[in-house]
Amino acid sequence: MNWTGYLDANQARFTKELLDFLRIPSVSAKPENAGDVMRAARWVRDRLETAGVTGAEILPTAGHPVVLAEWMGAGPEKPTILIYGHFDVQPAEPFDLWQSPPFEPEVRDNRVWARGASDDKGGMLIPILAVEAMLKTDGRLPVNVKFFFEGQEEIGSPDLPPFVAEHADRLKADMIFSADGSQWAPGQPQIVEALKGLVSLEVHVQGAAADLHSGQHGGGVANPGMALAQILASMKSPEGQITVEGFYDDVLPLDAETRAAIARVPYDEADYLAETGAPAVLPEPGYTVRESLWARPTLEVNGMTCGWQGAGTKTVLPAQASAKITCRLVAGQSPEAVFETIRAHVAAHCPPGVTAEVTRNPGRAEPFQVPVGHNATAIAAQVLEEVYGRAPYRTRVGGSIPVMTTLLGELGVHAVMFGFGHGDENIHAPNEFFRLDAFRTGQLAYGQLMEALARG
């Protein structure tokens, strides 16, 4: 039996194992589930051993653990790849919106329904199974393989930078592939070429020492709520252009080839508006909606707090007002530089009668972009075309995955997203699911990827 036959013969067992994995409520954001995150780490370590990768171990961080393992039997003349994934999951609340309990996985319509099914337990199990199929049939792998699975991705991987720095020699590889990712649609692959960076901040406006009677003091002193609104309005034009001085200074322009690749990806504005429920689109002037979503920086107000929030009227002149802002960044920008431009802008546009302060929130991510001609990306694209029978779309993602830039910074290698979820699988939401057809396709793709890498 060859390795593809082994995969076919063991799909029922693999699905049962995935269900066992999904029963572990490894929610990294909730302290009461710390023991479950460790239990998931032990499950991953044991599953690697079962696959034939001996010496897998759990390593501590300042927070949730990491699982490392390697199989280096292909020899120094063959490339070494590092496969990344994560075994922690998002909180499952609100529970009453789930059709079945989030940690009691069910198979319905050839899909596995559970929290973490698509993000990322199904995805990270896929390469383990491909490796098992090859080791159990051929007795070896075509390339050297290292595994790096973490338990804190869903909270931003806060402890990974020092961990990766400390273990850089052990993680060293020629290429990196992330099992945390997705394809464009069933039957249509994609290659994600860029992720946005992130900076999070708050603007706090202070007026009087305490809330005042609006009848007695309205018109006598400044209103922080109105001042905050004026500051925020000064950051963006009604047409969607960011007007913070210096915000775009470091942004790398989109070349014609990149814009053409984005334009080739199907886009239907009516479908997009139906999906979002918005009355109209508002891309950055001079750019399409897709270009704005994927390849241009953003500045968004995520929340505002000011004055009376209860029912009815309370005639106060609020003492303070605040807004939470996040900026998604693109290649060339840095979180620190963008924060400084916003801080300077707020200082320059603060109305009289109030003071304004800008503070950064914890967490950051550098923008990530794969260079043109990147070898691992080219090979992955070729494999996907062979598996799916059609060329992958070249896409970008508006979200951030901090570990990608951590790995690049410490190991000097651009990771390739090689995951097999899909955007409609309700990740981070009730009724998350994972397609079993994609579960099987991913196993085939990882096997073919290793063979292609071995051929050079």
C-alpha positions as CSV (number, residue, x, y, z in Angstrom):
1,M,0.0,0.0,0.0
2,N,1.3,3.4,-0.9
3,W,0.8,6.5,1.3
4,T,-2.3,7.7,-0.6
5,G,-3.9,4.3,-0.2
6,Y,-3.1,4.5,3.6
7,L,-4.9,7.8,3.8
8,D,-7.9,6.3,2.0
9,A,-8.0,3.3,4.3
10,N,-7.8,5.4,7.5
11,Q,-10.2,8.3,7.0
12,A,-12.8,6.9,9.4
13,R,-10.1,6.6,12.1
14,F,-8.7,10.1,11.4
15,T,-12.2,11.6,11.7
16,K,-12.8,9.9,15.0
17,E,-9.5,11.2,16.2
18,L,-10.4,14.7,15.1
19,L,-13.6,14.5,17.1
20,D,-11.6,13.4,20.2
21,F,-9.3,16.4,19.8
22,L,-12.3,18.8,19.4
23,R,-13.8,17.6,22.7
24,I,-11.0,19.3,24.6
25,P,-12.1,22.9,25.4
26,S,-8.7,24.5,24.9
27,V,-9.8,28.1,25.2
28,S,-6.7,30.1,25.7
29,A,-8.5,33.3,26.6
30,K,-10.1,31.9,29.7
31,P,-7.9,31.2,32.8
32,E,-10.2,28.4,33.9
33,N,-9.4,26.5,30.7
34,A,-5.6,26.6,31.2
35,G,-5.6,23.0,32.1
36,D,-7.5,22.1,29.0
37,V,-5.0,23.9,26.8
38,M,-2.3,21.8,28.5
39,R,-4.4,18.7,27.9
40,A,-4.6,19.6,24.2
41,A,-0.8,20.0,24.1
42,R,-0.5,16.5,25.5
43,W,-2.9,15.2,22.9
44,V,-0.8,16.7,20.1
45,R,2.4,15.4,21.5
46,D,0.9,11.9,21.8
47,R,-0.6,12.1,18.3
48,L,2.8,13.0,16.8
49,E,4.3,10.0,18.6
50,T,1.6,7.8,17.1
51,A,2.3,9.1,13.7
52,G,5.9,7.9,14.1
53,V,7.6,11.3,15.0
54,T,9.5,10.3,18.1
55,G,10.7,12.7,20.7
56,A,7.8,15.1,20.6
57,E,7.8,17.3,23.7
58,I,5.8,20.0,25.4
59,L,7.8,23.1,26.2
60,P,6.7,25.9,28.6
61,T,6.4,29.6,27.9
62,A,5.3,32.4,30.3
63,G,1.8,31.4,29.4
64,H,0.3,28.5,27.4
65,P,2.7,25.8,26.1
66,V,4.3,24.9,22.8
67,V,4.7,21.4,21.3
68,L,7.9,20.8,19.2
69,A,8.9,17.7,17.3
70,E,11.0,16.8,14.3
71,W,11.9,14.0,11.9
72,M,15.3,14.6,10.3
73,G,15.9,11.3,8.6
74,A,15.9,12.6,5.0
75,G,19.5,13.8,5.4
76,P,21.3,17.1,5.0
77,E,21.0,17.1,1.2
78,K,17.2,17.4,1.5
79,P,15.4,20.6,2.6
80,T,14.0,21.0,6.1
81,I,10.5,22.4,6.5
82,L,8.8,23.7,9.6
83,I,5.1,23.2,9.9
84,Y,3.2,25.6,12.2
85,G,-0.3,25.4,13.7
86,H,-2.2,26.0,16.9
87,F,-4.3,23.9,19.2
88,D,-6.0,26.6,21.2
89,V,-9.5,27.8,20.3
90,Q,-11.7,30.9,20.7
91,P,-14.4,31.1,23.4
92,A,-17.6,29.5,22.3
93,E,-20.1,31.9,23.8
94,P,-23.0,32.5,23.2
95,F,-23.7,28.8,23.7
96,D,-27.5,29.2,23.0
97,L,-26.7,30.0,19.3
98,W,-25.0,26.6,18.7
99,Q,-27.1,23.9,17.0
100,S,-25.1,21.3,18.9
101,P,-22.8,21.9,21.9
102,P,-19.5,23.4,20.8
103,F,-17.3,20.8,22.6
104,E,-19.5,17.9,21.7
105,P,-18.6,17.6,18.0
106,E,-21.0,16.1,15.5
107,V,-20.7,15.1,11.9
108,R,-23.6,16.4,9.8
109,D,-23.6,16.8,6.0
110,N,-20.1,15.5,5.7
111,R,-18.9,18.4,8.0
112,V,-17.6,18.4,11.5
113,W,-19.3,20.9,13.7
114,A,-17.5,22.1,16.8
115,R,-15.4,25.0,18.2
116,G,-11.9,24.8,16.7
117,A,-13.0,22.4,13.9
118,S,-11.8,24.8,11.2
119,D,-9.6,27.1,13.3
120,D,-7.2,25.3,13.7
121,K,-7.6,21.8,15.0
122,G,-8.7,20.3,11.8
123,G,-6.0,22.2,9.9
124,M,-3.1,21.4,12.2
125,L,-4.0,17.7,12.3
126,I,-3.8,17.4,8.5
127,P,0.0,17.5,8.1
128,I,0.4,15.1,11.0
129,L,-1.7,12.6,9.2
130,A,0.1,13.1,5.9
131,V,3.4,12.4,7.7
132,E,2.0,9.3,9.4
133,A,0.8,7.9,6.0
134,M,4.3,8.2,4.6
135,L,6.1,6.9,7.6
136,K,3.8,3.9,8.0
137,T,4.1,2.9,4.3
138,D,7.5,4.2,3.0
139,G,9.3,4.2,6.4
140,R,10.6,7.7,5.7
141,L,9.7,11.2,4.6
142,P,11.0,12.8,1.4
143,V,12.2,15.9,3.4
144,N,13.1,16.7,6.9
145,V,10.2,18.0,8.9
146,K,9.9,20.0,12.1
147,F,6.6,20.7,13.9
148,F,5.8,23.9,15.9
149,F,2.4,23.9,17.4
150,E,1.3,26.6,20.0
151,G,-1.5,27.1,22.5
152,Q,-1.9,30.8,22.5
153,E,-2.6,32.0,18.9
154,E,-6.1,33.1,19.7
155,I,-4.8,35.6,22.3
156,G,-2.2,37.0,19.9
157,S,0.7,34.7,20.8
158,P,2.1,37.0,23.4
159,D,4.8,34.7,24.7
160,L,6.0,33.5,21.3
161,P,8.6,36.2,20.5
162,P,10.9,35.3,23.4
163,F,10.2,31.6,22.9
164,V,11.1,31.6,19.2
165,A,14.2,33.7,20.0
166,E,15.4,31.2,22.6
167,H,14.7,28.2,20.4
168,A,15.7,29.6,17.1
169,D,18.4,27.0,16.4
170,R,15.9,24.2,17.1
171,L,13.3,25.8,14.8
172,K,15.7,26.6,12.0
173,A,14.3,25.5,8.6
174,D,14.6,26.2,4.9
175,M,10.9,26.8,4.5
176,I,7.9,27.3,6.8
177,F,4.3,26.3,6.1
178,S,1.4,27.3,8.2
179,A,-1.5,24.9,8.6
180,D,-3.5,27.8,10.0
181,G,-5.1,29.2,6.8
182,S,-7.7,28.6,4.2
183,Q,-8.5,28.1,0.6
184,W,-10.7,30.5,-1.4
185,A,-13.6,28.1,-1.8
186,P,-14.4,24.4,-2.2
187,G,-12.7,23.5,-5.5
188,Q,-10.8,26.8,-5.8
189,P,-7.4,27.2,-4.1
190,Q,-5.6,30.4,-3.2
191,I,-2.1,31.6,-2.2
192,V,-2.2,34.3,0.5
193,E,0.6,36.7,-0.3
194,A,0.2,39.3,2.5
195,L,-1.3,39.9,5.9
196,K,-1.8,43.2,7.5
197,G,-0.1,44.4,10.6
198,L,-1.9,45.9,13.6
199,V,-1.6,48.7,16.1
200,S,-4.3,49.3,18.8
201,L,-4.7,52.6,20.7
202,E,-7.1,54.8,22.7
203,V,-7.9,58.5,22.5
204,H,-8.9,59.9,25.9
205,V,-10.4,63.4,26.1
206,Q,-10.7,65.2,29.5
207,G,-12.7,68.3,30.3
208,A,-14.1,69.3,33.7
209,A,-13.1,67.4,36.9
210,A,-16.5,65.7,37.0
211,D,-19.8,65.5,35.0
212,L,-21.6,68.9,35.1
213,H,-25.3,70.0,34.9
214,S,-25.7,70.7,31.2
215,G,-28.2,73.5,31.9
216,Q,-25.9,75.3,34.3
217,H,-22.6,74.8,32.5
218,G,-23.4,74.0,28.8
219,G,-21.9,76.8,26.8
220,G,-19.6,77.8,29.6
221,V,-17.0,75.0,29.2
222,A,-16.0,72.6,26.5
223,N,-17.8,69.3,26.0
224,P,-15.3,66.3,25.7
225,G,-17.8,64.3,23.7
226,M,-18.1,67.0,21.1
227,A,-14.3,67.4,21.2
228,L,-13.7,63.7,20.7
229,A,-16.1,63.7,17.7
230,Q,-14.2,66.6,16.2
231,I,-10.9,64.8,16.7
232,L,-12.1,61.6,15.1
233,A,-13.8,63.4,12.2
234,S,-10.4,65.1,11.5
235,M,-8.8,61.7,10.9
236,K,-10.8,60.6,7.9
237,S,-12.5,62.3,5.0
238,P,-16.2,61.6,4.2
239,E,-14.9,59.7,1.1
240,G,-12.8,57.4,3.2
241,Q,-9.3,58.9,2.8
242,I,-7.2,58.9,6.0
243,T,-6.2,62.4,6.7
244,V,-3.7,61.8,9.5
245,E,-0.5,63.6,8.5
246,G,2.2,61.1,7.6
247,F,-0.1,58.1,7.8
248,Y,0.6,56.9,4.2
249,D,4.3,58.0,4.1
250,D,5.8,54.5,4.4
251,V,3.1,52.6,2.4
252,L,4.6,50.7,-0.5
253,P,2.6,51.5,-3.7
254,L,0.6,48.7,-5.4
255,D,2.2,47.7,-8.7
256,A,0.2,46.9,-11.8
257,E,0.8,43.1,-11.5
258,T,-0.5,43.0,-7.9
259,R,-3.6,45.0,-8.9
260,A,-4.2,42.7,-11.8
261,A,-3.9,39.7,-9.6
262,I,-6.4,41.1,-7.1
263,A,-8.8,42.0,-10.0
264,R,-8.8,38.4,-11.2
265,V,-10.4,37.3,-8.0
266,P,-14.2,37.2,-8.4
267,Y,-16.0,40.1,-6.7
268,D,-19.7,40.8,-6.7
269,E,-20.7,44.0,-5.0
270,A,-24.3,43.0,-4.4
271,D,-23.1,39.8,-2.7
272,Y,-20.7,41.7,-0.6
273,L,-23.4,44.2,0.5
274,A,-25.8,41.3,1.2
275,E,-23.0,39.6,3.3
276,T,-22.3,42.7,5.4
277,G,-25.7,44.2,5.5
278,A,-24.2,47.6,4.7
279,P,-26.1,50.0,2.5
280,A,-23.1,50.9,0.3
281,V,-19.4,50.3,-0.1
282,L,-16.8,52.9,0.8
283,P,-13.3,52.0,-0.4
284,E,-10.4,54.3,-0.2
285,P,-10.6,56.8,-3.1
286,G,-8.6,55.5,-6.1
287,Y,-8.8,51.9,-5.0
288,T,-11.3,49.0,-5.5
289,V,-13.1,47.4,-2.5
290,R,-10.8,44.4,-2.8
291,E,-7.7,46.5,-2.9
292,S,-8.9,48.5,0.1
293,L,-9.7,45.3,2.1
294,W,-6.5,43.5,1.2
295,A,-3.7,45.9,0.3
296,R,-4.4,49.3,1.8
297,P,-4.0,50.5,5.4
298,T,-7.1,51.3,7.5
299,L,-8.0,53.4,10.5
300,E,-11.2,52.2,12.3
301,V,-13.0,53.4,15.4
302,N,-13.9,50.2,17.3
303,G,-15.8,51.8,20.2
304,M,-16.7,55.1,21.9
305,T,-17.5,55.9,25.5
306,C,-19.0,59.2,26.7
307,G,-21.5,60.4,29.2
308,W,-24.9,58.9,30.0
309,Q,-25.5,55.5,28.4
310,G,-28.7,54.4,30.1
311,A,-32.3,54.7,29.1
312,G,-34.0,58.1,28.9
313,T,-32.3,61.5,29.5
314,K,-29.7,62.6,32.0
315,T,-28.8,66.2,31.4
316,V,-25.0,66.1,32.0
317,L,-22.0,67.7,30.3
318,P,-19.7,64.7,30.5
319,A,-16.2,65.1,32.0
320,Q,-14.5,62.8,29.7
321,A,-14.8,60.8,26.4
322,S,-12.7,58.1,24.9
323,A,-12.5,56.0,21.7
324,K,-10.8,52.8,20.8
325,I,-9.0,52.7,17.5
326,T,-7.2,50.0,15.5
327,C,-5.2,50.5,12.4
328,R,-4.5,47.6,10.0
329,L,-1.1,48.2,8.4
330,V,0.5,47.2,5.1
331,A,4.1,46.6,3.9
332,G,6.4,49.4,4.7
333,Q,4.5,50.6,7.8
334,S,5.4,49.9,11.4
335,P,3.0,50.0,14.4
336,E,5.3,52.4,16.3
337,A,5.5,54.9,13.5
338,V,1.8,54.9,12.8
339,F,1.1,55.3,16.5
340,E,3.3,58.4,16.6
341,T,1.6,59.9,13.6
342,I,-1.8,59.5,15.3
343,R,-0.5,60.9,18.6
344,A,0.8,64.0,16.8
345,H,-2.4,64.4,14.8
346,V,-4.5,64.3,18.0
347,A,-2.3,66.9,19.7
348,A,-2.5,69.2,16.6
349,H,-6.3,68.8,16.3
350,C,-7.4,68.9,19.9
351,P,-10.0,71.6,20.3
352,P,-9.6,74.3,23.0
353,G,-11.0,73.7,26.5
354,V,-10.0,70.0,26.8
355,T,-6.9,67.9,26.9
356,A,-6.3,64.8,24.9
357,E,-4.1,61.8,25.4
358,V,-3.3,58.8,23.2
359,T,-2.2,55.5,24.7
360,R,-1.3,52.2,23.1
361,N,-3.0,49.0,23.9
362,P,-1.0,45.7,24.3
363,G,-0.4,43.6,21.3
364,R,1.1,44.5,17.9
365,A,1.7,42.9,14.6
366,E,4.0,43.8,11.8
367,P,2.6,43.6,8.3
368,F,3.7,40.5,6.4
369,Q,4.2,40.2,2.7
370,V,5.8,37.4,0.7
371,P,8.5,38.7,-1.7
372,V,8.0,38.3,-5.5
373,G,9.5,35.0,-6.7
374,H,9.4,33.4,-3.2
375,N,10.4,29.7,-3.8
376,A,8.2,28.0,-1.3
377,T,5.2,30.0,-2.4
378,A,5.8,29.0,-6.0
379,I,6.1,25.3,-5.1
380,A,2.9,25.5,-2.9
381,A,1.0,27.1,-5.8
382,Q,2.1,24.4,-8.2
383,V,1.0,21.7,-5.7
384,L,-2.4,23.3,-5.2
385,E,-2.9,23.5,-9.0
386,E,-2.1,19.8,-9.3
387,V,-4.5,18.9,-6.4
388,Y,-7.4,21.1,-7.4
389,G,-6.9,21.1,-11.2
390,R,-6.9,24.9,-11.4
391,A,-4.5,27.7,-10.6
392,P,-4.8,29.3,-7.2
393,Y,-5.9,32.9,-6.8
394,R,-3.3,35.3,-5.5
395,T,-5.0,36.9,-2.5
396,R,-4.2,38.9,0.6
397,V,-5.8,39.0,4.1
398,G,-6.9,42.0,6.0
399,G,-6.3,40.3,9.3
400,S,-3.1,39.8,11.3
401,I,-1.2,36.6,12.4
402,P,1.6,37.9,14.7
403,V,3.5,34.6,14.6
404,M,4.2,35.0,10.9
405,T,6.3,38.2,11.5
406,T,7.9,36.6,14.6
407,L,9.1,33.7,12.6
408,L,10.4,36.0,9.8
409,G,12.2,38.2,12.3
410,E,13.9,35.4,14.2
411,L,14.4,32.7,11.6
412,G,14.6,34.9,8.4
413,V,12.1,32.8,6.6
414,H,8.8,33.9,5.0
415,A,6.0,31.4,5.9
416,V,3.5,30.1,3.4
417,M,-0.1,29.7,4.4
418,F,-1.0,26.2,3.5
419,G,-4.3,25.6,5.3
420,F,-7.6,24.0,4.1
421,G,-10.4,25.8,5.9
422,H,-12.8,28.1,4.1
423,G,-14.1,31.6,4.9
424,D,-17.7,30.5,5.4
425,E,-16.9,28.0,8.2
426,N,-18.0,30.3,11.1
427,I,-14.6,30.6,12.7
428,H,-14.8,32.6,15.9
429,A,-18.6,32.4,15.7
430,P,-21.3,29.9,16.8
431,N,-21.7,26.8,14.6
432,E,-18.1,26.5,13.4
433,F,-17.6,23.6,11.1
434,F,-14.9,22.0,8.9
435,R,-15.5,20.1,5.6
436,L,-14.4,16.5,5.7
437,D,-13.7,16.7,2.0
438,A,-11.2,19.5,2.7
439,F,-9.7,17.4,5.6
440,R,-8.9,14.7,3.1
441,T,-7.8,17.1,0.3
442,G,-5.3,18.7,2.7
443,Q,-3.7,15.4,3.6
444,L,-3.1,14.7,-0.1
445,A,-1.8,18.2,-0.6
446,Y,0.7,18.0,2.2
447,G,2.0,14.6,0.9
448,Q,2.4,16.0,-2.6
449,L,4.0,19.2,-1.1
450,M,6.7,17.1,0.6
451,E,7.4,15.1,-2.6
452,A,7.6,18.3,-4.7
453,L,10.0,19.9,-2.2
454,A,12.2,16.7,-2.3
455,R,12.4,17.1,-6.1
456,G,13.8,20.6,-5.6
